Amino acid sequence: MLRTFDLVLVGVMTAAAAVTYTIKHRAELKLEEVHRLEAEIKLEKDTIDLLKADWALLSQPNRLERLVNNYNGELQLAPTPSTSLVHARELPMLKSQIPVPDITEAKAGSAKKAKPVPAAPEAEDEDLMATGSVE
């Protein structure tokens, strides 16, 4: 009986060692993936910093003024009049804020032939705008 018990314990120890090795190997793979992702993130941040510096160089007022003076004949640029600018409160309401028409039963009899007006979509995705601004 002692031999059977010893063999069972050896089997359990071997299985435990195999499971431990498998877990350790998976953890090392995940750690390598984390290091790879951190390197990619650092590369992206460096690229963003480089692009910001490039944008700052390209949008310098002195440079833009020089370009406007050089190419004024071809481009015929003119300042934007202040009457062309609007405030956000002057824009039309969002699609999600459009009121739904109220059809009562009295109107429903005469409106049976009329095509029903669809309700305003509930999706707020149509109301969101991407500006593309960089801070």
C-alpha positions in Angstrom: 0.0 0.0 0.0 2.9 2.3 0.7 4.1 2.0 -2.9 0.7 2.9 -4.3 0.5 5.9 -2.1 4.0 6.9 -3.1 3.1 6.6 -6.8 0.0 8.7 -6.3 2.0 11.4 -4.6 4.7 11.4 -7.3 1.9 11.8 -9.9 0.3 14.6 -8.0 3.7 16.4 -7.6 4.4 15.9 -11.3 1.0 17.4 -12.2 1.5 20.3 -9.8 4.9 21.0 -11.3 3.5 20.9 -14.9 0.7 23.3 -13.9 3.1 25.6 -12.2 5.4 25.6 -15.2 2.4 26.3 -17.5 1.3 29.2 -15.4 4.8 30.6 -15.2 5.2 30.4 -19.0 1.8 32.1 -19.6 2.8 34.9 -17.1 6.1 35.4 -19.0 4.3 35.7 -22.3 1.9 38.2 -20.9 4.8 40.2 -19.5 6.4 40.2 -22.9 3.2 41.4 -24.4 2.9 44.2 -21.8 6.5 45.3 -22.6 5.7 45.3 -26.4 2.5 47.4 -25.8 4.4 49.8 -23.6 7.0 50.2 -26.4 4.2 50.8 -28.9 2.6 53.4 -26.6 5.9 55.2 -26.2 6.4 55.2 -30.0 2.9 56.7 -30.5 3.5 59.3 -27.8 6.8 60.3 -29.4 5.1 60.5 -32.8 2.3 62.7 -31.4 4.9 65.0 -29.8 6.8 65.2 -33.1 3.6 66.0 -35.0 2.7 68.7 -32.5 6.1 70.2 -32.9 5.7 70.1 -36.7 2.2 71.7 -36.5 3.6 74.4 -34.2 6.3 75.1 -36.8 3.9 75.1 -39.7 1.3 77.3 -38.0 3.7 80.1 -36.9 2.1 83.5 -37.6 5.3 84.8 -39.2 5.5 81.9 -41.6 1.8 82.1 -42.5 2.0 85.9 -43.1 5.0 85.4 -45.4 3.1 82.7 -47.3 0.0 84.9 -47.6 2.2 87.7 -49.0 4.0 85.5 -51.4 0.8 83.8 -52.8 -1.7 86.6 -52.4 -2.0 87.0 -56.2 -3.0 83.4 -56.8 -5.0 82.8 -53.6 -6.7 86.2 -53.3 -7.2 85.7 -49.6 -9.3 88.2 -47.6 -10.1 88.5 -43.9 -13.3 86.8 -42.8 -15.9 89.4 -42.0 -17.2 89.3 -38.4 -20.8 88.9 -39.7 -19.8 85.5 -41.1 -19.2 84.1 -37.6 -21.9 82.6 -35.5 -22.2 81.5 -31.9 -23.3 78.0 -30.9 -26.6 79.3 -29.5 -27.4 80.6 -33.1 -27.2 77.1 -34.6 -30.3 75.1 -35.3 -31.4 72.6 -32.7 -30.1 69.0 -32.6 -32.0 66.2 -34.3 -32.7 64.6 -30.9 -34.4 67.9 -29.7 -36.9 68.1 -32.5 -40.4 67.8 -31.0 -42.5 64.8 -32.1 -45.8 65.9 -33.7 -48.8 65.2 -31.6 -51.6 63.6 -33.6 -54.9 63.4 -31.7 -57.8 61.1 -32.6 -59.7 64.0 -34.2 -56.8 64.7 -36.5 -56.2 61.0 -37.0 -59.3 60.6 -39.1 -58.2 63.2 -41.6 -54.6 62.1 -41.4 -55.2 58.4 -42.2 -54.3 59.1 -45.8 -51.3 61.1 -44.9 -48.0 59.4 -44.5 -47.0 59.1 -40.8 -44.2 61.3 -39.7 -41.3 59.3 -38.2 -40.3 60.2 -34.7 -36.9 61.8 -34.1 -34.2 59.2 -33.8 -33.0 58.4 -30.3 -29.4 57.9 -31.5 -27.2 60.6 -30.1 -24.4 59.6 -32.4 -25.9 61.9 -35.1 -25.6 64.9 -32.8 -22.0 64.4 -31.9 -19.4 66.2 -33.9 -15.7 65.5 -34.1 -13.6 68.7 -34.2 -10.1 67.2 -34.7 -8.6 69.7 -32.4 -5.3 69.0 -30.7 -4.5 70.2 -27.2 
